[in-house]
Amino acid sequence: MENTGPSEPGESESGGRTSGARDAGRSGGPGDERGISRRQFAKAAVAIGGASALSACLSRGGDDLDVATGPDDLSTLPSRQHAWDEYLNRDDHGNVVAPRHRVLLLLNYAGEGTPSDEDRETAESAFRSLERAYERGNDGLLFTVGYSPSYFERFDDDLPESVDLQDPRALAPFEDPELDRQDAVVHLASDHAEVVLAAEQALLGEQATANGVEMDADLSGVFERAERRTGFIGEGLPAENQDVDGIPDSGPVSEDAPLYMGFKSGFQKNQASEDRVTIRDGPFAGGTTHQLSKIRLNLEQWYEQDSRSQRVGKMFCPVHAEEDLVEGAGDNLGDSAQMEQKGCPAHAEDHARTKGMVGHSQKSARARDDDGSPLMIRRDFDSTDDGRAGLHFVSLQRTISDFVDTRDAMNGEDLAERSAVGQTNNNGILQYMEVLRRGNFLLPPREKRSLPTPKPKN
């Protein structure tokens, strides 16, 4: 998890208290265009959600959005739900460009006992309808469906040994998150706010079509929505949505920053491959595990007391600060955060002892496969849910143990015990994050994504 954003850090129907959302509230909906940029408006609409937000979004130009539909033959789509990378845009350095707008739907099964075959067929028909409605990619829609340990507890059989799906728990002495035990999570992602809103509405049975394609079924009788979380990622979006609690009134987030903390994340060489995070054996081969943390960001000190050099050192590595390696948000670093090149992971203990500081990416980069490969893919995004600056940290890994190992490395408790790091609050970015909620989910392969049993026969 050698990267440059927070590694982790109730239902928000009203979204965040950004300028866009606030003006939307004044006018009774997100359709008031006074002083709101197109990007602010789109973010506010996603945060508010519902039919009125979608209607307002479409009336402000969304009707002109031309989104290609998906394939007629869905067998051409990959078996892996998490196979996003080949469908996403790339920047000049080959880094994947994350979809800008996100919705997380946390759901509970509406039936009693174990799911019926009828409910299974209904859910699958709904998911397939979405796949036919939108092409897969930034301009269309990407989505995954995952299931929690609590969901699988309703069955007599246990999950196979090939699946490591632990119950969520606190992973540091200083955190006390509420644990997400909802049955399922659906993650919707697109560059276009209109797409995630319309997909959500169609999936939940609140409109009969998506992108002009009739829905053959929806989830309204199969699942009940427990919570809705929203957010965004991409250059300019954090800067345009920084009028929230947790960020200084001075509005310090730069225009080129894709995340609230001001730096780029998701460097290609610092992410695991989709092959690396895929379950290899057993009935869920082709799937992966999905970890979700809701994190509150506290950035007053980050921006008002810490200098630019201190922020670079805490996010990356002290060497990056000393050698002035990071320009702006870090695009100049190319396809790597330059951790191994600068010897940062190997010298973490020495830096903690002699420099009184150790970087977030420097610590996280110590969690590696035997061949030096990262263990996780991060697909997280910022949020203004609850009117505060936050982060929904989404990670994919073959086993939840891989996430736990990476989180342990990021905590850096071993470094704090033997150095001045713990005393000087220079242990990466831990002090700026508070993990509010955490959940673990299994993402089955596409053919088993609809209300799976623990040991499917085919």
TORLUM-434028 format. One line per 3 residues: number of its first residue (from 1); their letters; for each residue x, y, z of C-alpha. Coordinates in Angstrom, 3 decimals, always signed. Example, Ala and Ser with C-alpha at 12.3 -4.5 7.8 and 13.67 -1.06 7.14 Angstrom:
1 = as = +12.300:-4.500:+7.800 | +13.670:-1.060:+7.140
//
This chain:
1 = men = +0.000:+0.000:+0.000 | +2.733:+2.399:-1.012 | +0.474:+5.307:-1.820
4 = tgp = -0.166:+8.905:-1.014 | -3.579:+9.306:+0.499 | -5.054:+8.157:+3.781
7 = sep = -4.772:+4.410:+4.045 | -7.991:+4.295:+5.901 | -8.644:+6.971:+8.000
10 = ges = -25.339:+6.843:+9.247 | -26.973:+7.292:+6.313 | -26.383:+10.662:+4.711
13 = esg = -29.424:+11.620:+2.717 | -28.554:+15.285:+2.769 | -24.921:+14.847:+1.831
16 = grt = -22.211:+17.313:+2.743 | -22.314:+20.968:+3.625 | -20.370:+22.081:+0.572
19 = sga = -21.207:+25.325:-1.164 | -23.058:+23.351:-3.861 | -25.062:+21.333:-1.377
22 = rda = -25.737:+24.386:+0.770 | -27.103:+26.403:-2.156 | -29.115:+23.397:-3.238
25 = grs = -30.687:+23.366:+0.213 | -31.558:+27.050:-0.014 | -33.421:+26.577:-3.248
28 = ggp = -35.208:+23.427:-2.144 | -33.205:+21.190:-4.470 | -29.975:+20.952:-6.438
31 = gde = -31.400:+22.830:-9.417 | -30.435:+26.330:-8.266 | -27.469:+27.328:-10.443
34 = rgi = -26.426:+30.427:-8.484 | -22.652:+30.443:-8.144 | -22.286:+26.677:-8.474
37 = srr = -19.870:+25.194:-10.962 | -20.881:+22.155:-13.003 | -18.591:+19.954:-10.858
40 = qfa = -19.915:+21.323:-7.561 | -23.466:+20.854:-8.777 | -22.838:+17.245:-9.810
43 = kaa = -21.231:+16.392:-6.475 | -24.098:+18.018:-4.568 | -26.661:+16.099:-6.615
46 = vai = -24.981:+12.767:-5.891 | -24.773:+13.589:-2.188 | -28.461:+14.499:-2.000
49 = gga = -29.642:+11.620:-4.163 | -33.180:+10.691:-5.116 | -35.388:+11.411:-8.071
52 = sal = -35.357:+15.209:-7.598 | -31.558:+15.323:-7.659 | -31.450:+13.196:-10.805
55 = sac = -34.101:+15.364:-12.479 | -32.234:+18.553:-11.597 | -28.961:+17.048:-12.789
58 = lsr = -30.512:+16.102:-16.126 | -32.164:+19.507:-16.537 | -28.807:+21.189:-16.155
61 = ggd = -27.358:+19.547:-19.220 | -27.439:+15.876:-18.382 | -30.004:+15.258:-21.120
64 = dld = -27.185:+15.954:-23.581 | -25.002:+13.252:-22.034 | -24.494:+10.467:-24.562
67 = vat = -23.549:+7.275:-22.721 | -23.110:+4.102:-24.711 | -25.094:+1.068:-23.645
70 = gpd = -23.485:-2.187:-22.610 | -23.090:-5.323:-24.709 | -26.027:-7.463:-25.762
73 = dls = -23.911:-10.522:-25.013 | -22.986:-10.206:-21.334 | -20.749:-13.268:-21.573
76 = tlp = -18.170:-10.928:-23.116 | -17.766:-9.201:-19.743 | -15.100:-10.468:-17.328
79 = srq = -15.971:-12.946:-14.618 | -14.191:-10.793:-12.059 | -16.444:-8.071:-10.674
82 = haw = -13.332:-6.148:-9.678 | -11.833:-6.184:-13.202 | -12.038:-2.427:-13.684
85 = dey = -8.553:-1.425:-14.802 | -8.782:-2.431:-18.464 | -11.930:-0.329:-18.818
88 = lnr = -10.619:+2.816:-17.101 | -8.757:+5.743:-18.620 | -5.016:+6.192:-18.003
91 = ddh = -3.037:+9.360:-17.405 | +0.193:+10.273:-19.188 | +2.179:+8.034:-16.796
94 = gnv = -0.029:+4.979:-17.194 | -1.818:+5.407:-13.857 | -5.483:+4.393:-13.772
97 = vap = -7.823:+7.402:-13.642 | -10.465:+6.663:-11.007 | -14.163:+7.317:-11.743
100 = rhr = -15.049:+10.703:-10.272 | -18.463:+10.104:-8.682 | -19.362:+7.289:-6.260
103 = vll = -22.301:+5.865:-4.349 | -22.104:+3.083:-1.769 | -25.391:+1.348:-0.997
106 = lln = -25.372:-0.762:+2.164 | -28.248:-3.250:+2.003 | -29.983:-5.874:+4.124
109 = yag = -31.746:-8.906:+2.740 | -35.499:-8.317:+2.971 | -36.502:-11.966:+3.327
112 = egt = -36.496:-14.367:+6.243 | -33.875:-17.066:+6.665 | -31.807:-18.064:+3.662
115 = psd = -32.410:-16.365:+0.297 | -34.756:-18.048:-2.136 | -33.872:-18.992:-5.699
118 = edr = -36.560:-16.563:-6.846 | -34.849:-13.679:-5.029 | -31.524:-14.793:-6.459
121 = eta = -32.899:-14.677:-9.990 | -34.498:-11.273:-9.405 | -31.249:-9.769:-8.106
124 = esa = -29.242:-11.192:-10.992 | -31.744:-9.857:-13.504 | -31.396:-6.389:-11.958
127 = frs = -27.597:-6.471:-12.113 | -27.646:-7.720:-15.703 | -30.051:-4.938:-16.660
130 = ler = -27.519:-2.373:-15.432 | -24.758:-4.066:-17.404 | -26.857:-3.844:-20.564
133 = aye = -27.765:-0.218:-19.824 | -24.233:+1.183:-19.518 | -20.926:+0.488:-21.125
136 = rgn = -18.192:-0.448:-18.674 | -15.760:+2.407:-17.955 | -15.289:+6.021:-16.850
139 = dgl = -17.984:+7.370:-19.175 | -20.371:+4.552:-18.371 | -20.751:+2.600:-15.147
142 = lft = -18.662:+0.258:-13.036 | -20.135:-1.526:-10.045 | -19.464:-4.356:-7.610
145 = vgy = -21.680:-6.322:-5.209 | -20.247:-7.726:-1.970 | -21.492:-9.730:+1.026
148 = sps = -20.540:-9.528:+4.690 | -19.696:-12.241:+7.241 | -23.085:-11.473:+8.823
151 = yfe = -24.834:-12.356:+5.574 | -23.147:-15.766:+5.441 | -24.026:-16.518:+9.081
154 = rfd = -27.615:-17.269:+8.006 | -26.431:-20.490:+6.339 | -25.543:-23.781:+8.033
157 = ddl = -22.374:-24.191:+5.937 | -19.237:-22.176:+6.570 | -17.341:-20.353:+3.863
160 = pes = -14.615:-22.503:+2.262 | -11.055:-22.291:+3.608 | -10.033:-20.593:+0.360
163 = vdl = -11.967:-17.475:+1.467 | -10.517:-15.335:+4.266 | -13.471:-13.136:+5.254
166 = qdp = -12.958:-12.084:+8.875 | -15.411:-10.118:+10.959 | -14.489:-6.424:+10.999
169 = ral = -12.741:-5.143:+14.133 | -10.664:-2.322:+15.540 | -7.118:-2.538:+14.204
172 = apf = -5.298:-0.131:+16.500 | -5.451:+0.708:+20.217 | -6.464:+4.282:+19.390
175 = edp = -9.538:+3.448:+17.269 | -13.030:+2.302:+18.149 | -15.065:+2.043:+14.940
178 = eld = -18.660:+0.948:+14.703 | -18.749:-2.277:+12.729 | -20.737:-2.591:+9.526
181 = rqd = -22.771:-5.778:+9.662 | -25.182:-5.026:+6.840 | -25.690:-7.958:+4.500
184 = avv = -24.392:-6.427:+1.292 | -22.752:-3.406:-0.321 | -23.101:-2.132:-3.881
187 = hla = -20.384:+0.246:-5.105 | -21.427:+2.419:-8.092 | -18.802:+4.462:-9.955
190 = sdh = -18.794:+6.756:-12.989 | -17.300:+10.022:-14.202 | -20.861:+11.317:-14.565
193 = aev = -23.117:+12.144:-11.635 | -26.176:+11.482:-13.802 | -25.041:+7.901:-14.359
196 = vla = -24.558:+6.913:-10.712 | -27.819:+8.609:-9.744 | -29.820:+6.939:-12.506
199 = aeq = -28.213:+3.551:-11.831 | -29.069:+3.852:-8.142 | -32.660:+4.834:-8.873
202 = all = -33.133:+1.987:-11.336 | -31.490:-0.591:-9.119 | -33.720:+0.311:-6.174
205 = geq = -36.892:+0.249:-8.269 | -37.475:+3.998:-8.265 | -37.435:+4.280:-12.056
208 = ata = -38.186:+1.713:-14.739 | -35.307:+2.439:-17.116 | -31.601:+3.244:-17.025
211 = ngv = -29.949:+5.033:-19.939 | -33.053:+4.300:-21.999 | -32.849:+0.557:-21.320
214 = emd = -35.769:-1.093:-19.558 | -34.929:-2.776:-16.258 | -36.052:-6.405:-16.306
217 = adl = -36.067:-6.395:-12.489 | -34.918:-4.365:-9.490 | -33.832:-4.965:-5.903
220 = sgv = -36.799:-3.329:-4.166 | -38.372:-6.590:-2.989 | -35.090:-8.355:-2.338
223 = fer = -33.039:-5.856:-0.331 | -33.791:-2.976:+2.015 | -31.448:-0.004:+1.965
226 = aer = -29.676:+0.400:+5.307 | -27.344:+3.286:+4.519 | -26.190:+5.440:+1.625
229 = rtg = -22.690:+6.900:+1.351 | -21.416:+9.169:-1.402 | -18.269:+10.881:-2.565
232 = fig = -15.896:+11.982:-5.267 | -12.274:+11.857:-6.379 | -10.365:+13.774:-9.020
235 = egl = -8.521:+16.990:-9.706 | -10.558:+20.044:-8.722 | -13.361:+18.269:-6.868
238 = pae = -11.869:+18.494:-3.337 | -11.024:+22.188:-3.855 | -14.562:+22.949:-4.972
241 = nqd = -16.058:+21.083:-2.012 | -13.943:+22.196:+0.936 | -16.515:+24.365:+2.712
244 = vdg = -17.147:+21.661:+5.313 | -16.163:+20.908:+8.888 | -12.684:+19.472:+9.278
247 = ipd = -11.022:+21.847:+6.783 | -9.779:+25.354:+7.695 | -11.915:+28.310:+6.637
250 = sgp = -8.998:+29.572:+4.535 | -9.846:+26.944:+1.912 | -6.328:+25.545:+1.512
253 = vse = -6.984:+22.543:-0.781 | -5.221:+23.181:-4.087 | -6.965:+23.021:-7.461
256 = dap = -4.764:+20.184:-8.707 | -5.376:+17.938:-5.696 | -7.524:+14.835:-6.326
259 = lym = -8.032:+14.242:-2.572 | -8.560:+16.493:+0.446 | -5.089:+15.925:+1.877
262 = gfk = -3.593:+17.508:-1.220 | -1.682:+14.654:-2.830 | -2.135:+12.128:-5.600
265 = sgf = -2.809:+8.474:-4.803 | -3.069:+5.242:-6.741 | +0.329:+5.252:-8.461
268 = qkn = +0.381:+2.263:-10.794 | +3.489:+0.643:-9.308 | +2.223:+1.110:-5.775
271 = qas = -1.020:-0.790:-6.340 | -1.429:-4.541:-6.373 | -2.490:-6.013:-9.689
274 = edr = -6.023:-7.323:-10.099 | -4.464:-10.776:-10.477 | -2.719:-10.395:-7.104
277 = vti = -5.926:-9.631:-5.222 | -7.993:-12.370:-6.890 | -8.979:-15.501:-4.966
280 = rdg = -7.314:-18.392:-6.787 | -9.004:-21.548:-5.562 | -12.339:-22.910:-4.429
283 = pfa = -15.914:-22.029:-5.388 | -15.221:-18.281:-5.189 | -12.138:-18.356:-7.419
286 = ggt = -12.187:-15.179:-9.478 | -13.556:-13.116:-6.601 | -11.790:-10.963:-4.032
289 = thq = -12.396:-9.367:-0.631 | -13.562:-5.787:-0.152 | -12.768:-3.701:+2.926
292 = lsk = -14.702:-0.501:+3.579 | -13.853:+2.131:+6.195 | -15.657:+5.397:+6.817
295 = irl = -13.081:+7.928:+8.014 | -13.412:+11.427:+9.416 | -10.610:+13.794:+8.350
298 = nle = -9.357:+16.473:+10.746 | -7.257:+18.773:+8.592 | -7.087:+22.048:+10.526
301 = qwy = -3.611:+21.267:+11.861 | -2.609:+19.583:+8.599 | -3.051:+22.841:+6.726
304 = eqd = -2.753:+25.568:+9.372 | +0.146:+24.318:+11.528 | +2.100:+21.935:+9.315
307 = srs = +4.274:+23.413:+6.598 | +4.251:+22.109:+3.045 | +7.534:+20.314:+3.770
310 = qrv = +6.080:+18.652:+6.874 | +3.040:+17.509:+4.924 | +5.228:+15.964:+2.236
313 = gkm = +7.372:+14.213:+4.857 | +4.380:+12.833:+6.739 | +2.534:+11.695:+3.622
316 = fcp = +5.489:+10.280:+1.682 | +8.832:+10.052:+3.469 | +11.277:+12.515:+5.104
319 = vha = +13.592:+12.087:+2.108 | +10.877:+13.380:-0.201 | +10.655:+16.536:+1.882
322 = eed = +14.422:+17.030:+2.218 | +15.037:+16.583:-1.507 | +11.904:+18.528:-2.541
325 = lve = +10.777:+15.613:-4.704 | +7.047:+16.335:-4.802 | +5.661:+19.064:-7.033
328 = gag = +2.064:+20.088:-6.431 | -0.087:+17.004:-5.849 | +2.720:+14.704:-6.991
331 = dnl = +2.009:+14.141:-10.685 | +5.704:+14.654:-11.378 | +6.491:+11.377:-9.593
334 = gds = +5.132:+9.452:-12.571 | +3.835:+5.941:-11.951 | +5.430:+5.434:-8.527
337 = aqm = +5.597:+7.231:-5.198 | +9.375:+6.619:-5.335 | +9.468:+4.737:-2.036
340 = eqk = +11.869:+1.938:-2.999 | +13.957:+4.235:-5.186 | +14.718:+6.413:-2.177
343 = gcp = +15.111:+3.518:+0.266 | +12.261:+4.791:+2.427 | +10.764:+1.483:+3.663
346 = aha = +14.158:+0.025:+4.582 | +15.071:+3.137:+6.563 | +11.745:+3.667:+8.325
349 = edh = +13.105:+2.784:+11.782 | +16.214:+4.884:+11.276 | +14.157:+7.885:+10.096
352 = art = +11.789:+7.530:+13.052 | +14.752:+7.522:+15.453 | +17.001:+10.150:+13.856
355 = kgm = +14.549:+12.456:+12.086 | +11.622:+12.148:+14.489 | +9.320:+11.511:+11.536
358 = vgh = +8.198:+8.616:+9.400 | +5.958:+8.883:+6.350 | +2.606:+7.239:+5.762
361 = sqk = +3.600:+5.748:+2.401 | +6.983:+4.802:+3.841 | +5.351:+2.726:+6.575
364 = sar = +2.706:+1.178:+4.349 | +5.291:+0.119:+1.776 | +6.766:-2.296:+4.324
367 = ard = +3.779:-4.613:+3.743 | +4.768:-6.522:+0.637 | +4.650:-9.935:-0.988
370 = ddg = +7.854:-11.958:-1.078 | +8.481:-10.606:-4.582 | +8.029:-7.029:-3.381
373 = spl = +4.526:-6.547:-4.807 | +1.867:-4.555:-2.924 | -0.946:-6.551:-1.303
376 = mir = -3.914:-4.291:-2.034 | -5.733:-2.171:-4.572 | -7.249:+0.998:-3.155
379 = rdf = -10.383:+2.439:-4.734 | -11.241:+5.041:-2.116 | -12.711:+8.527:-2.478
382 = dst = -13.393:+11.696:-0.490 | -16.774:+12.601:+0.941 | -18.798:+15.355:+2.549
385 = ddg = -21.313:+12.969:+4.109 | -22.528:+14.322:+7.471 | -21.277:+17.799:+6.512
388 = rag = -17.643:+16.890:+7.278 | -14.552:+16.197:+5.253 | -14.212:+12.451:+5.102
391 = lhf = -12.835:+9.505:+3.218 | -14.513:+6.265:+2.252 | -11.541:+3.941:+2.121
394 = vsl = -12.222:+1.039:-0.238 | -9.555:-1.621:-0.629 | -9.445:-4.929:-2.495
397 = qrt = -7.175:-7.771:-1.407 | -7.144:-11.541:-1.790 | -7.590:-12.021:+1.957
400 = isd = -8.712:-9.740:+4.751 | -5.447:-10.751:+6.452 | -3.619:-8.845:+3.697
403 = fvd = -5.528:-5.727:+4.673 | -4.802:-6.288:+8.374 | -1.078:-6.719:+7.651
406 = trd = -0.996:-3.522:+5.605 | -2.910:-1.614:+8.258 | -0.491:-2.880:+10.936
409 = amn = +2.425:-1.579:+8.875 | +0.690:+1.768:+8.436 | +0.033:+2.045:+12.173
412 = ged = +3.790:+1.896:+12.755 | +3.448:+0.955:+16.412 | +6.806:-0.834:+16.241
415 = lae = +8.434:+2.414:+15.092 | +6.712:+4.530:+17.723 | +7.882:+2.231:+20.511
418 = rsa = +11.544:+2.646:+19.611 | +11.707:+6.271:+18.598 | +10.455:+9.793:+19.145
421 = vgq = +7.730:+9.368:+16.523 | +4.993:+8.543:+18.994 | +5.893:+11.546:+21.136
424 = tnn = +6.054:+14.130:+18.355 | +2.865:+13.236:+16.465 | +4.961:+12.653:+13.360
427 = ngi = +3.875:+9.056:+12.807 | +2.628:+9.554:+9.268 | -0.945:+10.844:+9.030
430 = lqy = -2.605:+8.845:+11.813 | -3.463:+11.877:+13.917 | -5.516:+13.420:+11.106
433 = mev = -7.872:+10.462:+10.671 | -10.589:+8.895:+12.787 | -12.057:+5.588:+11.646
436 = lrr = -15.796:+5.783:+12.328 | -16.968:+2.540:+10.718 | -15.417:-0.562:+9.181
439 = gnf = -16.848:-3.476:+7.237 | -15.502:-6.520:+5.389 | -17.178:-8.085:+2.353
442 = llp = -16.660:-10.864:-0.175 | -16.919:-9.901:-3.845 | -17.832:-13.151:-5.615
445 = pre = -17.203:-13.594:-9.335 | -20.030:-12.164:-11.460 | -21.753:-15.501:-11.967
448 = krs = -22.107:-15.942:-8.167 | -22.749:-12.338:-7.129 | -26.500:-12.676:-6.490
451 = lpt = -27.253:-13.822:-2.927 | -24.599:-16.561:-2.943 | -24.500:-19.586:-0.640
454 = pkp = -21.236:-20.220:+1.246 | -20.467:-23.250:-0.908 | -22.055:-22.784:-4.323
457 = kn = -22.095:-25.913:-6.437 | -21.269:-24.203:-9.751
//
